[in-house]
Amino acid sequence: MMEMMQGKMMGANGAVMSETDASMTSAAAVTTMAASMMEVTQNAEPGVGFVQALIAQRNGSVALAEAVLQYGADDQVKSWANEVLAAAPADIARWQDWLDSQPN
């Protein structure tokens, strides 16, 4: 996990890295995704919590895929990012439809 410290990012191994737009965008996506997933784990019904976590994870993967397309250089990784972006709307819609059908 990366920690922010005065304009630098510290990697899990303790190495200090320069802050770049790419790293800031990726770190923000992961932080948002993790926070969303922690919120949904509070649900008493495991199935509902699981589907809410799937949606949070997919939204996070969309943000990361967008960062790859904006800042990435590897064509294979960009191809995977495009696959994530293509699949995400249908995945999120079917999971949200299921959640909407559940009793409060």
N, C-alpha and C positions, 0 to 999 in steps of 0.2 A: 504494500500500500504506500502511496506517496503522501508526504506531509508538506504543507506549504510553510515556507519560512522566508520572510523578507525578500521577495523577488526571486527566490530560488525554489527548486523542488528537491526534496530528499527522497530518493528511492528506498525501497525496502532493504537494500544492502548497505544503506548509509551514504551512498555516493550522492554528492550534490550536483544537480543538473541545472543548466540555464533554463529559465522559464521561456517557453516559446508559445506562440499562438496555438500550435498543434497540441502541445502538452497541456496547456491550460484548458483547451476545449475538451480534450479527452478526460482530464481529471474532473472537470465539472460534470460531464456526462456520467461518469462512474459514481461520483458523490451523490448526484441526484437520484440515480438508479438505486443505490444502496439505501438511501434514506426512504425512498418510496417502498422498497421491499421490506424494510424494518417496520414501517407503519402497517402494512397488510398482514404481517405475522401476528398481529394482535387479535385477529378475527377468531372467534370461538369455533367456527365450523371449518375444519381443515380443508375441505374442498373449495370453499369460497376463498379462503386465504391463499390457497395454491394458485387459483386462477387469477386472483388479484396480483400475485407475485409474477405470474407469467406475463401479464400486461406491463407491469413495471419493468421487468427485464427486457421485454421486446422494445419498449420505448427507449430504454438505455442503449440497446443495440442499434436502434435507428440513429440516435445521436452520435454514437461512435462511428457508424458507417458514414454518416455525413462528414465527420471530421476526416476520415480516411480519404473520401473523395476530394475534399478541399485541400488537404495537406500531404496525402500519401504519394509515394512514388512507385510502389510495386503494383504492376498490372494485375497479378493474380489476386492480391488482397483487394484491389479496387473492384474486381469482378465479384468477389464474395460480398463486398459491401453493397453492390448493386442488387445482388440476390436477396440480401436482407431487406433492403428498401422495397423491393418488389413484393416480397411475401408478407411484410409487416401489416399493411392495412387489413388484409383478409384475416390474418391471425387475430389481430386485436379485435376486429369486428365480431368474429365468431365467439371469442372469449367474453366480450362485453355483452353480446346477446344472451349468452348463458347466464352471466351474472344478473342481467336485468330480469331474467325469468325466475330467479330464486326468491323465496319469501324473505321478507325483512327479518 
